Amino acid sequence: MTRVAYTQSDIDLIARMMRAEAEGEGRLGMLMVGNVIINRAKADCLDFKDVRSIRDVIFQVQGGNYAFEAVQKGNLFYRPARGIEKKLARQVVKYWREHPSKYSLWYFNPYGECPPTWYDQPFAGPYKQHCYYEPIANTCESAYRY
């Protein structure tokens, strides 16, 4: 059983994004970023109504910019994924889901403390430098499905 349909190309995309966004936060930090990617692919609500695949999630444009800064800035995202990142990516598509990213659809790395909301969505919790945010209660049931 998997949480979302995927191809080997999707595993590579998730792995590259996890490293680009959270390599400095170790394996757990990368898993949390990967979990947000999967949550967005599953969420049929809010900013993610027309995002159905991993590729759609990674390359989604919001407000004229890519949703993930790493796509636009290049850096680590455009380097080949390593074996460990691919292994972590397979974990998030198959089963991995933990707090604070468990139901989160957003995260960011602020210059200070995590604000109580992000784009009006409630704070789920921090992990190292990232702040995670879940949808407001009763606004996105699909984000809470396995």
C-alpha positions as CSV (number, residue, x, y, z in Angstrom):
1,M,0.0,0.0,0.0
2,T,1.2,3.5,-0.8
3,R,-0.1,6.9,0.2
4,V,0.0,8.3,-3.3
5,A,0.7,7.0,-6.9
6,Y,4.3,7.5,-7.9
7,T,6.9,6.6,-10.5
8,Q,10.7,6.3,-10.1
9,S,10.9,9.8,-11.6
10,D,8.7,11.0,-8.8
11,I,11.0,9.4,-6.2
12,D,13.9,11.3,-7.8
13,L,11.9,14.6,-7.6
14,I,10.9,14.1,-4.0
15,A,14.4,13.1,-3.0
16,R,16.0,16.1,-4.7
17,M,13.5,18.5,-3.1
18,M,13.9,16.9,0.4
19,R,17.7,17.4,0.1
20,A,17.4,21.0,-1.3
21,E,15.0,22.1,1.4
22,A,16.2,20.3,4.5
23,E,19.5,18.6,4.1
24,G,20.9,20.6,7.1
25,E,18.1,19.2,9.3
26,G,19.1,15.5,8.8
27,R,17.0,12.6,7.8
28,L,14.0,13.4,10.0
29,G,13.9,17.0,8.6
30,M,14.1,15.7,5.0
31,L,11.3,13.2,5.8
32,M,9.1,16.0,7.1
33,V,9.6,18.1,3.9
34,G,8.8,14.9,1.8
35,N,5.6,14.4,3.9
36,V,4.4,17.9,3.0
37,I,4.9,17.1,-0.7
38,I,2.8,13.9,-0.3
39,N,0.1,15.8,1.7
40,R,-0.2,18.4,-1.1
41,A,-0.6,15.7,-3.8
42,K,-3.4,14.1,-1.7
43,A,-5.1,17.4,-0.6
44,D,-8.0,18.3,-2.9
45,C,-8.6,21.7,-1.3
46,L,-7.3,25.2,-0.9
47,D,-4.2,25.9,-3.0
48,F,-3.9,22.3,-4.0
49,K,-7.2,21.6,-5.9
50,D,-5.5,21.2,-9.2
51,V,-2.4,19.5,-8.0
52,R,-2.7,15.8,-8.4
53,S,0.7,14.4,-9.0
54,I,4.1,14.6,-7.4
55,R,5.4,16.5,-10.5
56,D,2.4,18.9,-10.2
57,V,3.4,19.6,-6.5
58,I,7.1,20.1,-7.1
59,F,6.6,22.5,-10.1
60,Q,3.4,24.3,-8.8
61,V,3.4,28.0,-9.5
62,Q,1.7,30.3,-6.9
63,G,1.6,34.0,-7.3
64,G,4.0,34.0,-10.2
65,N,6.7,32.0,-8.4
66,Y,7.4,28.3,-7.8
67,A,5.8,27.1,-4.6
68,F,9.2,25.6,-3.6
69,E,12.0,28.1,-3.7
70,A,14.6,25.4,-4.5
71,V,13.0,25.0,-8.0
72,Q,13.6,28.6,-8.9
73,K,17.0,29.1,-7.2
74,G,18.5,25.8,-8.5
75,N,21.1,25.0,-5.9
76,L,20.8,21.4,-4.7
77,F,17.5,20.6,-6.4
78,Y,19.2,20.2,-9.8
79,R,21.9,17.9,-8.6
80,P,21.2,14.1,-8.8
81,A,19.5,12.5,-5.9
82,R,21.7,10.2,-3.7
83,G,20.7,6.8,-2.5
84,I,19.8,7.9,1.0
85,E,17.4,10.6,-0.2
86,K,15.7,8.1,-2.6
87,K,15.3,5.7,0.3
88,L,13.7,8.5,2.4
89,A,11.5,9.5,-0.6
90,R,10.2,5.9,-0.8
91,Q,9.4,6.0,2.9
92,V,7.2,9.1,2.5
93,V,5.2,7.7,-0.5
94,K,4.6,4.4,1.3
95,Y,4.0,5.1,4.9
96,W,6.0,7.8,6.8
97,R,3.9,10.5,8.5
98,E,4.8,12.1,11.8
99,H,4.2,15.3,13.7
100,P,4.6,18.2,13.1
101,S,4.4,17.5,9.3
102,K,1.8,14.7,9.7
103,Y,-1.1,16.8,8.3
104,S,0.8,19.9,7.2
105,L,0.5,21.5,3.8
106,W,3.0,24.3,4.4
107,Y,6.3,24.9,6.0
108,F,8.9,27.6,5.9
109,N,12.1,28.6,7.5
110,P,11.7,32.0,9.3
111,Y,14.5,34.3,10.4
112,G,13.1,34.2,13.9
113,E,10.4,32.3,15.9
114,C,7.5,30.5,14.2
115,P,4.5,32.8,13.8
116,P,1.2,31.4,15.2
117,T,-0.3,31.3,11.6
118,W,1.1,31.2,8.1
119,Y,-1.3,32.5,5.4
120,D,-4.0,32.3,8.1
121,Q,-3.3,28.5,8.6
122,P,-2.6,27.3,12.2
123,F,0.9,26.4,13.4
124,A,1.3,22.6,13.8
125,G,4.8,22.7,15.3
126,P,8.5,23.3,14.6
127,Y,11.3,20.9,13.6
128,K,14.7,22.5,13.9
129,Q,14.6,25.6,11.6
130,H,11.3,24.8,9.9
131,C,7.8,25.8,11.0
132,Y,4.9,23.5,9.9
133,Y,1.3,24.5,9.3
134,E,-1.9,22.5,8.9
135,P,-5.1,23.6,7.3
136,I,-7.8,25.3,9.4
137,A,-10.1,22.7,10.9
138,N,-12.9,21.5,8.6
139,T,-11.5,23.2,5.5
140,C,-9.5,20.3,4.0
141,E,-10.7,16.9,5.0
142,S,-8.5,15.2,2.3
143,A,-5.3,16.4,4.2
144,Y,-6.2,14.2,7.1
145,R,-6.7,11.0,5.2
146,Y,-3.9,8.4,5.2
